[in-house]
Amino acid sequence: MGLFALLSLLSASVMYAVYEAFDDDGDPMDRDIEVDDPAPIEPTPPEVSFDYDPGRDTIPIDIGADETGSVAVMSYVDTQVEPDIFVAVHEARYYYVPEGVDLGTTDWETAANIPGQDQFAGDPFSYDLADMEQTLDLTLLGTVDLLGADPSGALPAPGSVSDDLPTLRVNGDSAYYYLEATTDGDELVTFLPEDYTITRGGVAEQVVTGDTTGTAGADWLSTATAGVRIDGGDGNDTLWAEAGDVTVTGGDGADQLRVAEGGLAQGNDGDDRIISYDERQTFVEDIAGATISGGAGDDVITIYGDGNEVHGDVGNDTLRGGGASSFHGGPGDDTVSGTGLTLDGGPGNDFVGVGTGSTGTGGPGDDHMQVDSGGTADGGDGDDLFTVWNFQNAEEGGALLTLGAGSDTVDAQIRGAFNGAAPADYIRITDFVPGEDVLQIAPYDTGARITDVDLIEDASGGFTMVQVTIAKDTLAPGISVIRLDGVTGLELSDLVIAA
């Protein structure tokens, strides 16, 4: 046997003797071997110096020669729900970031993707500043108080995060970020690098000053030049007119269009969204004299202002807004609503929300007309449902209903009818047909009850008043009147009265 083999055999025998013991019969038996846990190794702080003197407008940071990380400066804002103290904390936080930690390249649309949140073992909706620092192994070097520099708490424009911060001198890589928490810092909600881009559908904005046609893909084109024509072409485009008399045409695709004063917006084919306010749904201002056409597709159009002409066209469209303008749903099961408007659902089973001061028509189809105080509604052909639950004593007066052809139902939910008779009719119906149409009456208010219903027929036969007495708790009973023009011989059995 060679020397190497002999040494190997002896080595194996010694190891076997160490790890096994034998009983009296020579059989191996179990043996517990205690091994002490190693002492925990304390992390070594990075060799980085931070020196800030408020009297100087410069912050020097020195990264040790053996360190391989970088410096991140985060403009940290903690916003609150109290309007008087909307910005509770605003400071610049200087971190040492270990090598290999990626803080991301978030753009405006993905600003809610907070670094490290996907690695966090706890509730992602409670991921706060301390959690992020621990998860990413960030070392806080120092802070600079910025509270009062920008009390609005507005999101900084791209490239402006570092504008109000002291000049940084560092012997290594560095980057600036914006970080926002909300509700006493309980949740991080926004993270953006300084050079973030504002995008829509992942597409960056292209500002144009002349007539422009987009590509066959997704485009975001905007203009502040009056009289320009912008055509998005095919694709899911975003087209913004920020000046008057601009024509925006979506083309095929699910487009987002913004129209301004006197402009023309054409969605064309696709499920389009056409608005007169900005992308965060904060109203900019009413527009006037615009013409909007959704085109084929299930479009959503929201327009405010006077003198606008809005058409949903073919599809199940949603049109809403306000002002002295005309809204037309077109063919399809549309939702058309607003205040002060002329509303037309068009052919189809439509919902028409006739707000205060609006005039609404359901058109052919089984429509649902919801009518507020001072609203005028015409169901048109079809078996329509009219819902009225506005306040009885509203300054705008009651609702005026024309049911139209078909077996229609009026659901009168009388609201706020207390302390005597109302100064005006709660509802006036011009063409109620007993036995064909249904009038159902109920109190809207919790705890209210109908105590009496009287039918008062005009002596000349011109109308019948349905006088409803409603009581609630200790309030004096109120009297509400529903007037049925041209109706005579009405019986209580012709009505549906809530128990």
Residue pairs with C-beta under 8 A, 6 or more apart in sequence:
1 9
19 31
19 33
20 28
20 29
20 31
21 28
21 29
21 31
22 28
22 29
23 29
45 139
46 63
46 64
46 67
46 69
46 96
46 98
46 139
47 63
47 64
47 66
47 67
48 61
48 62
48 63
48 64
48 67
48 71
48 96
48 139
48 141
49 60
49 61
49 62
50 59
50 61
50 94
50 141
50 142
51 59
51 60
51 61
52 59
52 142
52 144
52 166
56 166
57 166
57 167
58 166
58 167
58 168
58 169
59 94
59 142
59 144
59 166
59 167
59 168
59 169
60 169
60 170
61 71
61 94
61 141
61 168
61 169
61 170
61 171
61 174
62 170
62 171
63 69
63 70
63 71
63 96
63 170
63 171
63 172
67 96
67 172
68 98
68 99
69 96
69 97
69 98
69 99
69 101
69 172
70 96
70 97
70 99
70 172
70 173
70 174
70 175
71 94
71 95
71 96
71 97
71 141
71 168
71 170
71 172
71 173
71 174
71 175
72 94
72 95
72 97
72 103
72 138
72 174
72 175
72 176
72 177
73 92
73 93
73 94
73 95
73 162
73 165
73 168
73 174
73 175
73 176
73 177
74 92
74 93
74 95
74 176
74 177
74 178
74 179
75 90
75 91
75 92
75 146
75 156
75 161
75 165
75 176
75 177
75 178
75 179
76 89
76 90
76 91
76 92
76 93
76 129
76 179
76 180
76 181
77 87
77 89
77 90
77 153
77 178
77 179
77 180
77 181
78 87
78 88
78 89
78 90
78 180
78 181
78 182
78 184
78 185
79 86
79 87
79 88
79 153
79 180
79 181
79 182
80 86
80 87
80 88
80 182
80 183
80 184
81 183
86 151
86 152
86 153
87 147
87 150
87 151
87 152
87 153
88 184
89 147
89 181
89 185
90 145
90 146
90 147
90 148
90 149
90 150
90 153
91 143
91 144
91 145
91 146
91 147
92 143
92 144
92 146
92 165
92 166
93 140
93 143
93 179
94 140
94 141
94 142
94 143
94 144
95 133
95 138
95 139
95 140
95 141
96 138
96 139
96 141
97 103
97 136
97 138
98 137
101 136
101 137
101 138
102 115
103 115
103 136
103 175
103 177
103 193
104 113
104 115
104 191
104 193
105 193
106 113
106 191
106 192
106 193
106 196
107 196
107 197
107 198
107 199
107 202
108 192
108 196
108 197
108 198
108 199
109 199
109 200
109 201
109 202
111 190
111 191
111 192
111 196
112 189
112 190
112 191
113 191
114 127
114 132
114 188
114 189
114 191
115 132
115 136
115 191
116 127
116 131
116 132
116 135
116 136
117 124
117 127
117 132
117 135
117 188
118 124
119 135
120 127
120 131
120 135
122 131
125 187
126 186
126 187
127 187
127 188
128 181
128 185
128 186
128 187
128 188
129 179
129 181
129 185
129 188
132 138
132 188
133 140
144 165
144 166
146 164
146 165
149 164
150 164
153 180
155 178
155 190
155 192
156 163
156 178
156 192
158 194
158 195
158 196
158 197
158 198
159 194
159 195
160 194
161 176
161 177
161 178
161 192
161 194
162 168
162 176
162 194
165 176
168 174
175 193
175 194
176 193
176 194
177 191
177 192
177 193
177 194
178 190
178 191
178 192
178 193
178 194
179 188
179 190
179 191
180 188
180 189
180 190
180 191
181 187
181 188
181 189
182 189
197 204
198 204
198 205
199 205
199 220
200 220
200 238
200 256
200 279
201 218
201 220
201 236
201 238
202 218
203 218
203 219
203 220
203 238
204 220
205 220
205 221
205 222
206 219
206 220
206 221
206 222
207 222
207 223
207 224
208 221
208 222
208 223
208 225
208 228
208 230
209 223
209 225
209 228
210 225
210 228
211 228
211 229
211 230
212 221
212 223
212 228
212 229
212 230
212 231
213 230
213 231
213 232
213 233
214 221
214 230
214 231
214 232
214 233
214 235
214 237
214 251
215 233
215 235
216 233
216 234
216 235
217 234
217 235
218 235
218 236
218 237
218 238
218 253
219 232
219 233
219 235
219 237
219 238
219 239
220 237
220 238
220 239
220 240
221 230
221 232
221 237
221 238
221 239
221 240
222 238
222 239
222 240
222 241
222 242
223 230
223 240
223 241
223 242
223 243
223 246
224 242
224 243
225 243
225 246
226 243
226 244
226 245
226 246
227 245
227 246
228 241
228 243
228 246
228 247
229 246
229 247
229 249
230 239
230 241
230 246
230 247
230 248
230 249
231 249
231 251
232 238
232 239
232 248
232 249
232 250
232 251
232 253
232 255
233 251
234 251
234 252
234 253
235 251
235 252
235 253
236 253
236 254
236 255
236 270
237 250
237 251
237 253
237 255
237 256
238 255
238 256
238 257
239 248
239 249
239 250
239 255
239 256
239 257
239 258
240 248
240 257
240 258
241 247
241 248
241 257
241 258
241 259
241 260
241 263
241 265
242 258
242 260
243 260
244 260
244 261
244 262
244 263
245 261
245 262
245 263
246 259
246 260
246 263
246 264
247 263
247 264
247 265
247 266
248 257
248 258
248 259
248 263
248 264
248 265
248 266
249 265
249 266
249 268
250 257
250 266
250 267
250 268
250 270
250 272
250 295
251 268
251 269
252 268
252 269
252 270
253 269
253 270
254 270
254 271
254 272
254 273
254 297
255 267
255 268
255 270
255 272
255 273
256 272
256 273
256 274
256 275
257 265
257 267
257 272
257 273
257 274
257 275
258 274
258 275
258 276
258 277
258 278
259 265
259 274
259 275
259 276
259 287
259 290
259 292
259 303
260 276
260 287
260 290
261 287
261 288
261 289
261 290
262 287
262 288
262 289
262 290
263 287
263 290
263 291
264 290
264 291
264 292
265 274
265 290
265 291
265 292
265 293
266 293
266 295
267 274
267 293
267 294
267 295
267 297
267 299
268 295
268 296
269 295
269 296
269 297
270 295
270 296
270 297
271 297
271 298
271 299
271 300
271 315
272 294
272 295
272 297
272 299
272 300
273 299
273 300
273 301
274 292
274 294
274 299
274 300
274 301
274 302
274 303
275 301
275 302
275 303
276 284
276 286
276 287
276 290
276 302
276 303
276 304
276 305
276 321
277 283
277 284
277 302
277 304
278 284
283 304
285 305
286 304
286 305
286 306
286 323
287 303
287 304
287 305
287 308
288 305
288 306
288 307
288 308
289 307
289 308
290 303
290 305
290 308
290 309
291 308
291 309
292 301
292 303
292 308
292 309
292 310
292 311
293 311
293 313
294 301
294 311
294 312
294 313
294 315
294 317
294 330
295 313
295 314
296 313
296 314
296 315
297 314
297 315
298 315
298 316
298 317
298 318
298 332
299 312
299 313
299 315
299 317
299 318
300 317
300 318
301 310
301 312
301 317
301 318
301 319
301 320
301 321
302 319
302 320
302 321
303 310
303 319
303 321
303 323
303 325
303 327
304 321
304 322
304 323
305 321
305 323
305 325
306 323
306 324
306 325
307 323
307 324
307 325
308 321
308 323
308 325
308 326
309 325
309 326
310 319
310 321
310 325
310 326
310 327
310 328
311 328
311 330
312 318
312 319
312 327
312 328
312 329
312 330
312 332
312 334
312 336
312 346
313 330
313 331
314 330
314 331
314 332
315 330
315 331
315 332
316 332
316 333
316 334
316 348
317 329
317 330
317 332
317 334
317 335
317 336
318 334
318 335
318 336
319 327
319 328
319 329
319 334
319 335
319 336
319 337
319 338
319 343
320 335
320 336
320 337
320 338
320 353
321 327
321 338
321 341
322 338
322 339
322 340
322 341
322 355
323 338
323 340
323 341
324 340
324 341
325 341
325 342
326 341
326 342
326 344
327 336
327 338
327 341
327 342
327 343
327 344
328 336
328 344
328 346
329 335
329 336
329 344
329 345
329 346
329 348
329 350
329 363
330 346
330 347
331 346
331 347
331 348
332 346
332 347
332 348
333 348
333 349
333 350
333 365
334 345
334 346
334 348
334 350
334 351
335 350
335 351
335 353
336 343
336 344
336 345
336 350
336 351
336 352
336 353
336 360
337 343
337 351
337 352
337 353
337 354
337 355
337 370
338 353
338 355
338 358
339 355
339 356
339 357
339 358
339 372
340 355
340 356
340 357
340 358
341 355
341 358
341 359
342 358
342 359
342 360
343 352
343 353
343 354
343 358
343 359
343 360
343 361
344 360
344 361
344 363
345 351
345 352
345 360
345 361
345 362
345 363
345 365
345 367
346 363
347 363
347 364
347 365
348 363
348 364
348 365
349 365
349 366
349 367
349 368
349 382
350 362
350 363
350 365
350 367
350 368
351 367
351 368
351 370
352 360
352 361
352 362
352 367
352 368
352 369
352 370
352 377
353 360
353 370
353 372
354 360
354 369
354 370
354 371
354 372
354 375
354 376
354 377
354 399
355 372
355 375
356 372
356 373
356 374
356 375
356 390
356 394
356 396
357 374
357 375
357 396
358 372
358 375
358 376
359 375
359 376
359 377
360 369
360 371
360 375
360 376
360 377
360 378
361 377
361 378
361 379
361 380
362 369
362 377
362 378
362 379
362 380
362 382
362 384
362 404
363 380
363 381
364 380
364 381
364 382
365 380
365 381
365 382
366 382
366 383
366 384
366 385
366 406
367 379
367 380
367 382
367 384
367 385
368 384
368 385
368 387
369 377
369 379
369 384
369 385
369 386
369 387
369 401
370 386
370 387
370 388
371 377
371 386
371 387
371 388
371 390
371 399
371 401
372 390
372 396
372 399
373 390
373 391
373 394
373 395
373 396
373 397
373 398
373 399
374 394
374 396
374 397
374 398
374 399
375 390
375 399
375 400
376 399
376 400
376 401
377 386
377 399
377 400
377 401
377 402
378 401
378 402
378 404
379 386
379 401
379 402
379 403
379 404
379 406
379 408
380 404
380 405
381 404
381 405
381 406
382 404
382 405
382 406
383 406
383 407
383 408
383 409
384 403
384 404
384 406
384 408
384 409
385 408
385 409
385 411
386 401
386 403
386 408
386 409
386 410
386 411
387 411
387 413
388 399
388 401
388 410
388 411
388 412
388 413
388 426
388 427
389 413
389 414
389 415
389 444
390 398
390 399
390 415
391 415
391 416
392 398
392 414
392 415
392 416
392 417
392 422
392 426
392 478
392 480
393 416
393 422
393 423
397 424
397 425
398 424
398 425
398 426
398 427
398 428
399 426
399 427
399 428
400 427
400 428
400 430
401 410
401 427
401 428
401 429
401 430
402 429
402 430
402 431
403 410
403 429
403 430
403 431
403 432
403 433
403 437
404 431
407 436
407 437
407 438
408 437
408 438
409 437
409 438
409 439
409 440
410 427
410 429
410 432
410 437
410 438
410 439
410 440
411 440
411 442
412 426
412 427
412 439
412 440
412 441
412 442
412 482
413 442
413 443
413 444
414 426
414 441
414 442
414 443
414 444
414 468
414 470
414 480
415 443
415 444
415 445
416 444
416 445
416 478
417 426
417 443
417 448
417 468
417 470
417 478
417 479
417 480
418 448
418 470
418 471
418 472
418 475
418 476
418 477
418 478
419 475
419 476
419 478
420 476
420 478
420 479
421 478
421 479
421 481
422 478
422 479
422 480
422 481
425 465
425 481
425 482
425 483
426 480
426 481
426 482
427 482
427 483
428 482
428 483
428 485
429 439
429 482
429 483
429 484
429 485
430 485
430 486
431 485
431 486
432 439
432 484
432 485
432 486
432 487
434 487
434 489
434 490
434 491
434 494
435 494
438 496
439 466
439 482
439 484
439 494
439 495
439 496
440 495
440 496
440 497
440 498
441 450
441 453
441 466
441 468
441 482
441 495
441 496
441 497
441 498
442 450
442 497
442 498
443 449
443 450
443 470
443 472
443 498
445 472
447 472
447 473
448 470
448 471
448 472
449 470
449 471
449 472
450 468
450 469
450 470
450 497
450 498
451 469
451 470
451 471
451 477
452 468
452 469
453 466
453 467
453 468
453 469
453 492
453 495
453 497
454 466
454 467
454 469
455 464
455 465
455 466
455 467
455 490
455 491
455 492
456 464
456 465
456 467
457 463
457 464
457 465
457 488
457 489
457 490
458 464
458 465
461 488
462 485
462 486
463 483
463 484
463 485
463 486
463 487
464 483
464 484
464 487
464 488
464 490
465 481
465 482
465 483
465 484
466 481
466 482
466 483
466 484
466 490
466 495
467 479
467 480
467 481
468 479
468 480
468 481
468 482
469 477
469 478
469 479
470 477
470 478
470 479
470 480
471 477
471 478
484 490
